[in-house]
Structures are given as structure tokens and as C-alpha cells.
């Protein structure tokens, strides 16, 4: 009976695995070219307003109704783009760099960054699987996870989020177990926190431990 239960459990696991890996369509070369173009256009739409928001703030006034409307338009567009990108991922899985190039690949992350918490949670595992195959950029996954945690008032894991409004100057938002952060960063292919901190002008003096 013990072995029967083990076999049944194994069968269920294999069945679920097969379903997970067969649920996505395999795009043709022509479809990939079309998806690449579509994602690059989505990226342009995602970034256009964000490239001029400082100018809009200066011209309209940070507390003006016009500036509030500016961001209402951006947020409305974010929802449209999120739907377009998640539809692509639902059909084809997370598209890698070798399939659509770095820009189109990064668009998936960029749009999710501005999307809902539910979408971040749903698609983050697919992004992680992609970076472990070296098909996506590690920093994208780290920033997605860290921002999601910080926005939920939880400590970040990879140390990608910096508070530039601190009275002490640029400083990291709280980090979970900072003495082990280099191990976490190494797992997904990120450089050591000391190097990252130096580039960002943030002080780092926490010694690292090994588990």
C-alpha cells in the first residue's frame, strides 16, 4: 500500500508537470518576429509618458489637477499594456532573449513592474525560470521581487531598491538577512552587493556569511 501511494503520487506529479509544459504554444519563426515587433511597440508605449513626467510635473505643477490627470492616463494605459503582455505570456510562456531579443524580452518585465500585484506574483516564477536558463536578465527578476516586497512593507531580498530620500543620503531599503545577501544574489547571477552598492554610491559594511 505504501508503494502504491508513492507510485500514485509520482504519477500525479508527472501529469501536472506535463500539463504545465504543454500548456504553451510553440511559436513559429514568423510568429516570433511578429511578437518581437509587438513587444517593442508596447515598450515604447510603456516608456513614453515616463520619459516626460518630470517635464510634465514642472509645467503642470506637482499638486495640480492636470498633473493628476497625467498619471491617470498613464495608469489607464498601464492596464491595457499589462493585458496585452499577459495574454502573450499565457499563450507562449515567458519569451526569452534568443527568441525575441533583449528589448522585447525586457518589455515583459517592464510592463509587469507597472502592473498589478497579482500579475507580478503569477508571472515572477516564469521570469525566474527564464533567468536560470540565461534567457532573461537577472536584475529584472530581482527588481520585480524587491519592489513587490517593499511595496508590501516587507524587507527586500536582493538589495535592488534604494531610498534616495533618506536624510542620511542614498541608503538601501530594509533587507532580509543582509549578511547572506551575496548568496541570494549569486543564485540568480547578480554581482556582489559590494560592487552594486559602490556603483550606486551607497555605503555597505555588513560582512557576509556562508550558510
C-alpha positions as CSV (number, residue, x, y, z in Angstrom):
1,X,0.0,0.0,0.0
2,X,2.9,2.3,0.9
3,X,4.5,1.8,-2.5
4,X,1.1,2.1,-4.3
5,X,0.6,5.6,-2.8
6,X,4.1,6.5,-3.8
7,X,3.5,5.5,-7.4
8,X,0.2,7.3,-7.5
9,X,1.8,10.4,-6.1
10,X,4.6,10.2,-8.7
11,X,2.1,9.7,-11.5
12,X,0.1,12.8,-10.4
13,X,3.3,14.9,-10.2
14,X,4.4,13.8,-13.7
15,X,0.9,14.5,-15.1
16,X,0.9,18.0,-13.6
17,X,4.4,18.6,-14.9
18,X,3.4,17.5,-18.4
19,X,0.3,19.8,-18.3
20,X,2.5,22.8,-17.2
21,X,4.9,22.3,-20.0
22,X,2.4,21.6,-22.8
23,X,0.0,24.5,-22.0
24,X,2.0,27.0,-24.1
25,X,2.1,27.2,-27.8
26,X,5.4,26.8,-29.6
27,X,5.6,30.0,-31.8
28,X,6.9,29.7,-35.4
29,X,9.7,32.0,-36.6
30,X,7.1,34.2,-38.3
31,X,5.1,34.4,-35.0
32,X,8.3,35.3,-33.0
33,X,9.1,38.1,-35.4
34,X,5.6,39.4,-35.0
35,X,5.7,39.1,-31.2
36,X,9.1,40.8,-31.2
37,X,7.7,43.8,-33.0
38,X,4.6,43.9,-30.9
39,X,6.6,43.8,-27.6
40,X,8.9,46.5,-28.8
41,X,6.0,48.8,-29.6
42,X,4.5,48.0,-26.2
43,X,7.8,49.0,-24.6
44,X,7.7,52.4,-26.5
45,X,4.2,53.0,-25.2
46,X,5.2,51.9,-21.6
47,X,8.1,54.3,-21.5
48,X,6.9,57.4,-23.5
49,X,5.0,59.2,-20.7
50,X,7.5,58.1,-18.1
51,X,10.3,59.9,-20.0
52,X,8.5,63.2,-19.8
53,X,6.9,63.0,-16.3
54,X,9.5,65.4,-14.8
55,X,8.8,68.0,-17.5
56,X,5.1,67.5,-17.0
57,X,5.5,68.0,-13.3
58,X,7.4,71.2,-13.8
59,X,4.9,72.6,-16.4
60,X,1.7,71.4,-14.7
61,X,2.6,71.6,-11.1
62,X,3.0,68.5,-8.9
63,X,-0.2,69.2,-7.0
64,X,-2.3,70.3,-9.9
65,X,-5.4,68.5,-11.3
66,X,-3.7,68.5,-14.7
67,X,-0.7,66.5,-13.3
68,X,-3.0,64.1,-11.5
69,X,-4.8,63.6,-14.8
70,X,-1.5,62.9,-16.5
71,X,-0.9,60.0,-14.2
72,X,-4.5,58.8,-14.6
73,X,-3.8,58.5,-18.3
74,X,-0.5,56.6,-17.6
75,X,-2.2,54.2,-15.2
76,X,-5.1,53.5,-17.6
77,X,-2.6,52.7,-20.3
78,X,-0.6,50.5,-17.9
79,X,-3.7,48.3,-17.5
80,X,-4.1,48.0,-21.3
81,X,-0.4,47.1,-21.8
82,X,-0.5,44.6,-18.9
83,X,-3.4,42.8,-20.5
84,X,-1.6,42.6,-23.9
85,X,1.6,41.3,-22.3
86,X,0.0,38.8,-20.0
87,X,-2.0,37.5,-23.0
88,X,1.2,36.9,-24.8
89,X,2.8,35.1,-21.8
90,X,-0.3,33.0,-21.3
91,X,-0.2,31.8,-24.9
92,X,3.6,31.3,-25.4
93,X,5.2,31.3,-21.9
94,X,7.9,33.8,-21.0
95,X,9.7,34.7,-24.3
96,X,13.5,34.5,-23.9
97,X,16.2,36.7,-25.4
98,X,17.1,34.1,-28.0
99,X,13.5,34.2,-29.2
100,X,12.7,37.9,-29.4
101,X,15.9,39.8,-28.4
102,X,16.8,41.7,-25.3
103,X,14.4,44.7,-25.7
104,X,11.3,42.6,-26.4
105,X,12.2,40.2,-23.7
106,X,12.7,43.0,-21.2
107,X,9.3,44.5,-22.1
108,X,7.6,41.7,-20.4
109,X,9.3,42.6,-17.1
110,X,8.9,46.4,-17.6
111,X,5.2,46.1,-18.1
112,X,4.8,43.8,-15.1
113,X,6.7,46.3,-13.0
114,X,3.9,48.7,-13.6
115,X,1.2,46.1,-13.3
116,X,-0.9,44.5,-10.6
117,X,0.4,42.6,-7.6
118,X,-1.5,39.5,-8.8
119,X,0.3,39.6,-12.2
120,X,3.7,40.0,-10.5
121,X,3.0,37.0,-8.3
122,X,1.7,34.9,-11.1
123,X,4.5,35.5,-13.6
124,X,7.5,36.0,-11.4
125,X,8.3,32.2,-11.3
126,X,8.3,32.2,-15.1
127,X,10.8,35.0,-15.2
128,X,13.0,33.3,-12.6
129,X,12.9,30.1,-14.7
130,X,13.9,32.1,-17.7
131,X,16.9,33.8,-16.0
132,X,18.2,30.4,-14.7
133,X,18.3,29.4,-18.4
134,X,20.1,32.6,-19.1
135,X,17.2,33.8,-21.3
136,X,16.4,36.9,-19.3
137,X,18.3,39.4,-17.2
138,X,18.8,38.6,-13.5
139,X,18.4,42.2,-12.4
140,X,14.8,42.2,-13.8
141,X,13.7,39.4,-11.6
142,X,15.5,40.8,-8.6
143,X,13.9,44.3,-9.1
144,X,10.5,42.8,-9.6
145,X,10.6,40.8,-6.4
146,X,12.2,43.5,-4.3
147,X,9.8,46.2,-5.4
148,X,6.9,43.9,-4.7
149,X,8.2,43.3,-1.2
150,X,9.0,46.9,-0.4
151,X,5.5,48.0,-1.6
152,X,4.1,45.4,0.8
153,X,6.2,46.9,3.7
154,X,8.4,43.8,3.7
155,X,12.2,43.6,3.6
156,X,13.7,43.1,0.1
157,X,15.8,40.1,-0.7
158,X,18.3,41.2,-3.4
159,X,19.1,44.8,-2.4
160,X,17.9,46.4,-5.6
161,X,15.7,49.1,-4.0
162,X,17.4,52.3,-2.7
163,X,15.9,55.1,-0.8
164,X,17.2,58.3,-2.3
165,X,15.1,60.5,0.1
166,X,16.8,59.4,3.3
167,X,18.2,62.2,5.4
168,X,21.5,60.2,5.6
169,X,21.8,60.1,1.8
170,X,21.1,57.1,-0.5
171,X,20.5,54.0,1.6
172,X,19.1,50.6,1.0
173,X,15.5,49.9,1.9
174,X,15.4,47.1,4.6
175,X,16.9,43.8,3.5
176,X,16.0,40.4,4.8
177,X,19.1,38.7,6.3
178,X,21.6,41.1,4.7
179,X,24.5,39.0,6.0
180,X,23.5,36.4,3.4
181,X,22.6,38.6,0.5
182,X,25.5,37.7,-1.7
183,X,24.4,34.1,-1.7
184,X,20.9,35.1,-2.8
185,X,22.3,37.4,-5.5
186,X,24.7,34.7,-6.7
187,X,21.8,32.2,-7.1
188,X,20.3,34.3,-9.9
189,X,23.5,35.6,-11.4
190,X,23.8,39.0,-9.8
191,X,27.1,40.7,-8.9
192,X,28.1,41.0,-5.3
193,X,26.3,43.6,-3.2
194,X,29.5,45.5,-2.5
195,X,30.1,46.2,-6.2
196,X,26.5,47.2,-6.7
197,X,26.5,49.5,-3.7
198,X,29.7,51.2,-4.9
199,X,28.1,51.9,-8.3
200,X,25.1,53.4,-6.7
201,X,27.0,55.4,-4.1
202,X,25.5,53.6,-1.2
203,X,27.6,52.6,1.8
204,X,27.8,48.8,2.6
205,X,29.6,47.5,5.7
206,X,27.8,44.3,6.5
207,X,30.1,41.2,6.5
208,X,28.8,38.2,4.5
209,X,28.3,34.8,6.0
210,X,28.0,31.3,4.5
211,X,25.1,29.1,5.3
